[in-house]
Amino acid sequence: MKSKLKMKFLQQASAIKALSHPTRLLIVNMLSKRDICVCELTKAIGNDISTVSKHLSVLKNAGLVDINRKGNRIFYKLKCPCILEFMSCVAKILEISAKEKRRHI
């Protein structure tokens, strides 16, 4: 595989891998509605702030979220809302698969 093409697929795999945790999917879903501060995410998710911050760091390093400072608070925002189309596609795949399994039972 050519190195440019390989690098492109490695970057895409990295972004998809960042989404491969239920908590990070929840965070992306929440951020699809509005920008949210870490304290609010922590409360909604039910984990400690360091765990939520780690998940946010993974998403930020993958280029999926960005930060916006407002005073002494840091708000996270979804950098590319089209990622929701991907998540919707995955949900559709699961729905189709479940229907097919029910048909074969």
trRosetta pair geometry for C-beta under 8 A, 3 or more apart (Angstrom, degrees):
i j d omega theta_ij theta_ji phi_ij phi_ji
1 5 5.6 -119 175 88 96 113
1 6 4.6 117 113 -68 118 100
1 9 7.9 -46 169 24 152 138
2 5 4.5 77 66 15 91 108
2 6 6.6 -163 89 -11 42 89
3 6 5.4 -53 -140 38 32 114
3 7 6.2 35 158 -23 66 104
4 7 5.8 -53 -149 34 29 111
4 8 6.5 34 150 -22 62 104
5 8 5.5 -49 -151 31 34 116
5 9 6.6 25 154 -11 65 105
6 9 6.0 -60 -151 41 31 105
6 10 6.2 35 151 -23 66 107
7 10 5.5 -52 -145 35 32 115
7 11 6.4 33 155 -19 65 104
8 11 6.0 -58 -154 35 28 109
8 12 6.5 24 151 -16 63 108
9 12 5.5 -51 -143 39 36 112
9 13 6.1 40 155 -21 67 105
10 13 5.7 -53 -146 37 29 112
10 14 6.4 36 151 -25 62 104
11 14 5.5 -50 -150 30 32 116
11 15 6.8 31 152 -17 63 101
12 15 5.8 -53 -153 34 35 109
12 16 6.4 29 152 -14 67 107
13 16 5.7 -56 -146 41 33 109
13 17 6.0 38 153 -24 67 107
14 17 5.6 -51 -144 35 28 114
14 18 6.6 35 152 -25 60 101
14 62 5.6 -171 135 -124 88 90
15 18 5.7 -49 -155 27 32 115
15 19 7.1 25 149 -13 61 104
15 62 4.7 133 -111 176 56 110
15 63 6.4 -51 -98 55 108 99
15 64 6.3 134 -149 -59 92 104
16 19 5.8 -60 -159 37 37 109
16 20 6.9 55 143 -46 65 100
17 20 5.3 -39 -157 2 41 126
17 62 7.5 -164 68 -105 78 134
18 24 6.4 -146 156 173 67 156
18 58 5.1 170 -140 149 91 93
18 59 5.5 133 166 -98 123 48
18 61 7.3 -176 -102 73 134 84
18 62 3.5 -82 -30 -36 160 161
18 64 6.0 -172 107 -5 141 136
19 24 5.9 -151 -131 113 37 120
19 25 6.1 74 -171 -80 80 80
19 28 6.8 -1 -121 -23 96 154
19 62 7.9 -151 -31 121 73 166
19 64 7.4 142 -64 -91 93 163
19 83 7.5 -168 -85 -177 140 124
19 87 7.7 -137 -169 -82 140 99
20 24 7.5 25 50 56 34 133
21 24 4.4 77 67 10 95 107
21 25 7.0 -165 88 -9 47 84
21 55 6.9 -128 90 -127 140 106
21 58 7.8 48 21 93 135 158
22 25 5.5 -54 -147 36 34 113
22 26 6.4 37 154 -21 66 103
23 26 5.5 -52 -152 34 34 114
23 27 6.4 37 149 -21 65 103
23 45 6.0 58 -147 -151 100 129
23 47 7.0 13 -132 -14 143 145
23 51 7.9 -61 174 147 167 104
23 52 7.7 -129 170 -109 128 64
23 55 5.3 -92 115 -112 116 155
24 27 5.4 -46 -146 33 37 116
24 28 6.4 39 153 -19 65 101
24 55 5.1 -157 -79 -168 82 106
24 58 6.5 -70 -99 86 138 124
24 59 5.8 170 -150 -64 108 110
25 28 5.7 -51 -148 36 32 111
25 29 6.3 36 151 -20 64 106
25 87 7.1 141 -148 -126 100 128
26 29 5.6 -55 -149 36 31 114
26 30 6.3 30 153 -18 66 106
26 44 8.0 -172 153 124 118 109
26 45 6.4 130 106 -106 139 95
27 30 5.8 -56 -148 37 30 110
27 31 6.2 24 155 -14 66 110
27 41 6.2 34 -120 -148 94 127
27 45 7.3 -5 -70 -75 86 130
27 52 7.8 147 -90 -155 126 86
27 55 6.0 161 -25 132 152 124
27 56 6.8 -152 -165 -83 155 73
27 59 6.5 -126 102 -38 136 158
27 65 7.8 -50 138 -58 116 149
27 76 7.8 -18 180 107 110 148
28 31 5.8 -59 -143 43 29 108
28 32 6.5 43 152 -37 62 99
28 59 7.1 -172 -69 -129 92 139
28 64 6.8 -47 -103 158 112 130
28 65 7.7 -131 -99 -61 73 109
28 78 6.5 87 -151 -107 68 115
28 83 6.4 -87 -168 108 133 131
28 84 7.7 -179 149 -79 106 75
28 87 7.2 169 111 -57 133 150
29 32 5.7 -45 -155 15 31 117
29 33 7.8 25 151 -15 56 99
29 87 7.7 -159 -78 155 87 166
30 33 6.3 -61 -172 27 39 108
30 36 5.9 -20 138 -6 112 158
30 41 6.7 147 96 -112 155 87
30 44 6.5 117 -109 109 151 158
31 34 7.5 -106 -150 73 38 32
31 35 7.2 27 -144 -111 81 36
31 36 6.1 -114 -92 17 70 108
31 65 6.4 -63 -161 -111 172 114
31 76 6.1 -67 -105 115 127 97
31 77 6.2 149 -166 -151 110 30
31 78 4.1 139 128 -46 111 94
32 78 5.6 36 -83 -24 51 161
32 81 6.2 110 -134 -135 82 90
32 84 5.4 90 -122 -77 141 131
35 68 6.1 -34 -151 43 148 132
35 75 4.3 50 157 159 113 124
35 76 6.6 173 -157 79 74 36
35 77 4.3 -34 -102 -82 95 95
36 40 5.0 -117 -172 82 98 125
36 41 5.4 112 126 -56 123 92
36 75 6.4 152 75 -153 15 83
36 76 6.0 -25 65 55 70 86
37 40 5.0 92 60 9 78 102
37 41 7.2 -145 98 -4 40 89
37 73 5.0 -36 -120 177 135 117
37 74 6.5 119 -138 77 80 48
37 75 5.1 -57 -77 -95 66 68
37 76 7.5 134 -112 7 21 76
38 41 5.6 -57 -147 39 34 112
38 42 6.1 40 154 -26 68 106
38 49 6.3 68 150 -149 115 96
38 52 6.2 139 -162 112 86 122
38 53 6.2 22 -144 -81 135 83
38 56 6.8 -76 -106 -21 98 162
38 74 6.2 29 -14 74 109 98
38 76 7.1 87 -65 -17 69 112
39 42 5.7 -50 -148 32 29 116
39 43 6.6 29 154 -18 62 105
39 49 7.4 -15 -97 -106 56 115
39 73 7.6 -69 8 -137 116 111
40 43 5.8 -52 -150 35 33 111
40 44 6.3 28 155 -15 66 109
41 44 5.8 -60 -145 41 30 108
41 45 5.8 18 162 -11 68 115
41 52 5.2 148 114 -172 109 137
41 56 7.4 96 100 -64 166 122
41 76 7.2 11 -40 33 145 129
42 45 6.3 -62 -137 43 22 102
42 47 6.5 -102 -144 74 68 65
42 48 7.0 -9 -151 176 113 20
42 49 4.9 -22 -101 -90 147 67
42 52 4.7 -128 -88 5 75 158
43 46 7.7 23 175 -70 26 45
45 52 5.8 149 49 -96 148 113
47 51 4.1 -91 157 82 129 133
47 52 5.3 154 81 -49 110 86
48 51 5.2 93 60 8 75 103
48 52 7.3 -151 96 -1 37 91
49 52 5.7 -58 -144 42 34 109
49 53 5.9 38 156 -23 68 109
50 53 5.6 -52 -144 37 29 115
50 54 6.5 36 153 -24 62 103
51 54 5.7 -52 -153 30 31 113
51 55 6.7 30 150 -16 63 103
52 55 5.7 -52 -152 36 35 111
52 56 6.3 35 150 -18 66 106
53 56 5.5 -54 -147 39 33 113
53 57 6.2 40 151 -25 65 104
54 57 5.5 -50 -149 31 31 116
54 58 6.7 36 151 -21 63 100
55 58 5.7 -50 -154 30 34 113
55 59 6.6 29 151 -13 65 106
56 59 5.7 -57 -149 41 34 110
56 60 6.0 35 152 -21 68 108
56 65 6.5 -79 -157 78 76 150
56 76 5.8 -111 -143 -91 123 153
57 60 5.6 -53 -141 38 30 111
57 61 6.1 30 159 -18 65 107
58 61 6.0 -56 -146 38 25 109
58 62 6.5 20 155 -14 61 111
59 62 5.8 -61 -149 40 30 109
59 64 4.6 -82 -172 69 82 115
59 65 4.5 40 127 9 114 115
59 76 8.0 64 90 -170 131 136
60 63 7.7 49 177 -68 33 20
60 64 7.3 -96 -77 54 23 70
60 65 5.2 -63 -80 73 66 89
60 66 7.0 113 -128 -96 89 32
60 67 7.1 7 -114 -33 133 95
60 76 7.8 -103 -70 -132 105 111
63 79 6.4 -104 163 76 61 157
63 80 7.7 30 135 -6 88 124
64 78 7.1 -39 161 -146 75 68
64 79 5.9 175 168 33 23 109
64 80 6.7 -87 -137 36 54 98
64 83 6.3 43 -142 -63 104 164
65 76 5.1 8 174 -175 131 106
65 77 6.5 153 -158 76 80 36
65 78 6.0 -53 -105 -105 76 38
65 79 5.7 -172 -114 -17 16 96
66 76 7.4 150 77 -154 34 61
66 77 5.6 -25 63 63 83 89
66 79 4.7 100 -19 -82 101 101
67 74 5.3 -23 -160 -170 117 105
67 75 6.9 134 -160 74 62 46
67 76 6.0 -39 -101 -98 64 60
67 77 7.6 148 -108 17 16 80
68 74 7.5 137 68 -162 40 57
68 75 4.7 -30 67 69 92 99
68 76 7.7 166 20 -92 80 14
68 77 5.8 35 -7 -9 119 120
69 73 7.3 151 -155 83 58 45
69 74 5.7 -32 -100 -104 69 67
69 75 7.5 172 -92 20 18 77
70 73 5.4 -21 70 69 83 95
70 75 5.9 28 5 -9 112 118
78 81 5.4 87 115 -81 127 66
78 83 7.1 -134 -170 38 116 120
80 83 5.5 92 98 -27 92 98
81 84 5.8 -18 175 3 68 114
82 85 5.2 -24 -174 12 67 117
82 86 7.5 71 136 -14 69 92
83 86 5.4 -45 -164 31 50 116
83 87 6.5 49 141 -18 71 102
84 87 5.4 -52 -147 39 39 112
84 88 6.1 45 151 -23 68 103
85 88 5.6 -52 -147 36 31 114
85 89 6.4 37 150 -22 63 104
86 89 5.6 -53 -152 33 31 114
86 90 6.6 33 150 -19 64 102
87 90 5.6 -48 -149 33 35 113
87 91 6.5 39 150 -20 64 103
88 91 5.6 -51 -150 34 34 114
88 92 6.5 37 150 -21 64 104
89 92 5.6 -52 -151 33 33 114
89 93 6.6 38 150 -22 64 102
90 93 5.6 -50 -150 32 34 115
90 94 6.6 33 152 -17 65 104
91 94 5.8 -55 -151 37 33 112
91 95 6.4 36 150 -22 65 106
92 95 5.5 -52 -147 35 33 114
92 96 6.4 33 155 -18 65 104
93 96 5.9 -56 -150 37 29 109
93 97 6.2 29 153 -19 64 110
94 97 5.6 -54 -144 38 31 114
94 98 6.3 33 156 -21 65 105
95 98 5.9 -54 -148 34 28 110
95 99 6.6 28 153 -18 63 105
96 99 5.8 -56 -152 35 32 111
96 100 6.4 31 152 -19 65 107
97 100 5.7 -55 -149 36 31 112
97 101 6.4 31 154 -19 65 105
98 101 5.8 -54 -148 35 32 111
98 102 6.5 33 153 -19 65 104
99 102 5.8 -54 -150 35 32 111
99 103 6.5 35 151 -23 64 105
100 103 5.6 -52 -151 31 32 115
100 104 6.7 22 155 -12 64 109
101 104 6.0 -64 -150 40 32 106
101 105 6.7 42 151 -36 65 102
102 105 5.8 -48 -152 15 35 117
